[in-house]
Amino acid sequence: MRQAYRRAGVAAVQLVAQGLGVFVYVLWRVMSFIGQRLPLRLAYLIASLLGDCAYYVWREGRLSAKANMARVLRAQDARAVSRAARQSFRNYLKYLVDFMRFPRLSSQEVRERVLYDEWHHLDRALEQGKGIILVTAHFGNWDLGAAAVAARGYKLNVIAESFSYPPLNQEIQGARAKLGMNIIPLERAGVSMIRALRRNELLALLIDRPAPGNGVTVTFFGEPVSVPAGPARLALRTGAKVIPVVLARARGFSDRVLGILDPTIDFEPSGDEARDIASLTGRIMASLERMMARYPEQWYMFRRLWTEPSPGMRPETVLVSET
């Protein structure tokens, strides 16, 4: 009898998940249809308004964004923290508008929208023949940056978490593939990543997600944080070059994106794997910190990256002033 109840429970959960997938898929299709046809400035304006709504309605996301932003700004001013956190919601909705419009973008339009002219850094890193790991964050418009790399003729592989509802997964990943990215599903990324680097290709990885107990602890904006060790471990295993990069949206209603890329991190392993992973990850995060500090409101982190309270932060910095 218990097994029957358990099977019924599993079936119910699967049915709910299927229904949710259908709902999200239909909603995405409707929003994409509208977003692709509105004038861009109007679409961005609506996105900003929806971002404000999400900021006030989603309490957990709002408090997490403020807690993270307080570290980035190193601010005791609650209003400054709130403004930056609210702006990050607005910018994330603008990013979604851009993503919805991807199917209508040509390679030439992608190249024109990304303002970057130092491609020689990639060319030099590829000369060693072991591939490149581009390490970035949920920041600015990372998908448009990836599209620009592909539009320049580089073989770019991106890791993407698959959606459980196949039509939605095809819709999202198909938009990326259309712009020249090779999509590697997260659930079978291990061997595929190594093969891509051995083919002397580029591999893009996101590193800014919490990994307590399953990552490596480094200093980020002056405080310890646990982040994935994967990029450093993969680089040490394959010999691939590591290049931190972010794509910052031009402020206002512009659709232009500025590429900010650090030259290749030159790293000599010591032979102590644990120490090397921590050291290389620390250098990656230090590079991203310098870039992100210039545009803090473009970091989309709506869950707490720092799990411990900041010793110097007043509670009211995060918990009050929603203006």
N, C-alpha and C positions, 0 to 999 in steps of 0.2 A: 504493500500500500504506500509506504514511504517513497519507494522508487517511482511509483505512478505519480505521486504529488510532485516529486522532484522533476520528472520529465515534463509534467504540465507546466511547472514554473519556468523551466528553460524555454519551452515553446512560447509561453506568454512573453518572456523577455525578448525573444527573437522577433516575435510579431510586432512588439512595440518598437524595436529598433528598426525593423523594416518600414513601419509606418512613418517613423521620424525621418528616415532616409528619403522616402518619397516626398515628404513635406519640404525638407531642405532643398531637394532637387528642384521641385516645382518653384519654390521661392527664388532660388538662384536663377533659374531660367527667366522668370518674370523680371527680376531686378536687372539681369543682364540685358534683356530686350530693351528695357527703359534706359538703362545707363549708357548703352551704345548709341542711342538716338538723341539724347539730350545734348545741347551745347555743353562743352566741357566746363565752362565757368559755372553754369547752373548746376551741373552734376556735382561739382565740388562743393557748391554752396549747400545743396541738400545733404551731401555727405557730412559736412561740418555740423549741420543741425542734428542729424541722426547720431553723430558722435557725441554731441552734448546730451542727447536723450539717453544713450547707452551709459554715459558717465554717471548720470544721476540715478538711473534705474538699477544698474548692476553694482550693488554695494560692495561685494567681495572684490570684483575687478577694480573698482575705484580705489578702495583702501590699499589693495596690493600695488597698484600703479603709483599711488602717493608714497607708500613705504619705499618703493624702489627709487622714485624720483628724489626723495629726500636725501638718499645716499649720493645720487649723481650730482645734485646741486650743492650738497653739503650745506644745506640751508636750514636755518631755524625759523625762517619766515614761512608760516603756514600758507599764506596767500600765494607766494611764489611757487611753492610746491604744488598747490591745487591747480594753478594756471597751467603749469607744465604738464601735469597729469591729464588735465582735461584736453589740452591741445594734442596730446599723444593719441587720445581717442579719436579726435577729429582727423588727424593725419592717417590713422589706420583705416578709417572709412574712405578716405581719398585713395589710399592704396588699393582698396577693394574696387573702387570705381575704375582705376587704371587696369586692374586685372580683368574686370568684366569687358573692357574695351580691347583686350589683347587680340581676339580673333580678327579684328579689323585693322590691325597694325601691319604694315609692311616692314621688311628688314631695313629699308632706307629710313623709314620714320623712326624705328627703334634707334638706329645709329645717330640720328639728328637729335633725339631727345636726351641722350646720355652725353653729358659734357665731360669728356675725358680724352686726352691725347698722348698719354704716356704708355702706350701699348708695348713699348720696347721692354718694359719690366717683365712682361709675360714671355716675350720672345727669348730673352736671355735665360730665364729660368727653365725654359723648355730645352735649351741647348744641352743640358746635362742628361736628357733622355729618360728621366724617371718620373715625369709628370709633375703637376702642381696641385696642391691642396689650397683652395681659396676658402678662408675661414671668415664667416660673417655673422651677423646677428639679425634678429627680427627688427629691422631698422630701415627707415626710409622706404625705398622701393627696390628690395633685393631681387624680385623677379624680373623687373625691367633691366636691372644690371646684368643678370644672367642672360637675358635675351640679347643684350648688346654684345656680350662676349661671344655668343653663338653667331650673331650677325656679322661679326668680324672674321668668321671662318674658323674659330677655335673649336675643337671638339670638347664640349662641356657636358659633364654628367652631374645631375642634381639628385639628391636623396629626397624622396617624398613619401609621406605617410599615406597609405591607401585608405580611401573611404569605403565603409562597409557596403554601401549601396552602389553597385557597379555603374549605373548610368551617371551618377554624380561624380564618381571617380574618373570616368571617361571624360566628362565635361571639364573638370578641373585640370587633370593631367594632359588632356588633349590640347588645351590652350597653351600649355608650356611646350609640348612637343612641336606644335605648329611653328613656334618661334625658334626651333633648332636645338632645344635642350634634349638630352637623352635622360629619360626618367628611370631611376633605379628605385624600386619599391623598398621602403624601409625594412620590411619583414625579411627580405633576402639580400640585404645590402653588402654583407661582409665580403664574400668572394668577388662580387661584381666591382666593388670599389678598388680592390687590389688589381684586378684585371685592367680596369680603366687606367690606373696609374702606370702599369707596366706597358700599356700602349702609348705612353707619353701623352696622355690627355689631361684635361683639367677636371677636378672634382670639387664641387662646392658643398660646404658643410656649415650648418648653423651650430653655434656653440653656446648660446645664451639661454640655457634652460636649466632649472634646478636639478642637481643630481646628488642630493644628500645620501651619503652612505654608499654611493655607487659611482663616484667620480673622483676628481682630484681637487683639493682645496688650494686656492690661490688668493692673492690679494687683488681686489677689484674696487676701485674708488675708495681705497684706504681701509677696507674691511675684508675679512675672510669670507669666501664664498665657494661653494662646491659646484663645479661645472663638469661636463663630460670630458673624459680623458681621450676619447676616440680620435680626434684630429692629431694630437701629438703622438699617440701610440701608432697610428697608421703611418705618419711621417717617418718615425724612427724605424718602423718595420720595412718600409719600401724605399726610403731614401728620397722621397718626393720633397720638393721645395714647398715651403709654407708661406703664403702671402695673405695677411689680414686685409680685408676690404669692406667698405660700406658704401651705400649709394644714398646720398642725402637729397631729399626733395628740395627744390628751390622754394623759398618761403613765399607765401601768398597763394595766388591761384594759378601759378605757372605749372606747366606739365613737364618742365625740364628737371633732370636729375643730375647731380654732380657726383662723379666717381671719385672716391678718396681711397687711395691704395698705398699701403706701406711697401717699400722695397722688400724683397725676399728676406726672410729671417734666416741668417746664417747661424747654424747651430751645429756644434761638434759634440756628439754623444760622449759621455764619460764612461759608459759601460754599466752604470748603475741604472737599470731601467726605470725604477720608481722615481729616482731623483731626476732623471732626464725628462720623464713625462711631466713632472711637476714644474720643472724649470721651463720647458718649452711652452707648456700651457700658460704659465705666468707671463711669458713674453708676448704670447698671442693676446691675452686679455689686457695687458698693458697697452698694446698697440690699439686695440679696439676702444679702450678707455679714452685715449687721446682723441680719437675720431669722434666718439659719441659725445664727449664733453662739449663739442662745438655745436651740436644740434640735439640737445637732450630731449626735446619735445617730439623727436622722431623715433624714439625707442618704444616699441610696442611690447611691453612686458606686463601682462595683466595678472600675473601670479607672483608671489614673493620669491625673489631670487635669493635674498639674504634671509635665512631662517632664524637667525638670532637678532634680538633687538640691538640697535646701535647704542653704545654706552653714552654717547654725547647728544642723543636726540631727545628732545622733549616730546612726550606723547601727543601734545596738542598739535605738533607739526603735521601729523598724519590724520588725527582723528577729528579735527575741527576745521572750519572754514572751507565750505564747498564752493566758494565763489572763485 
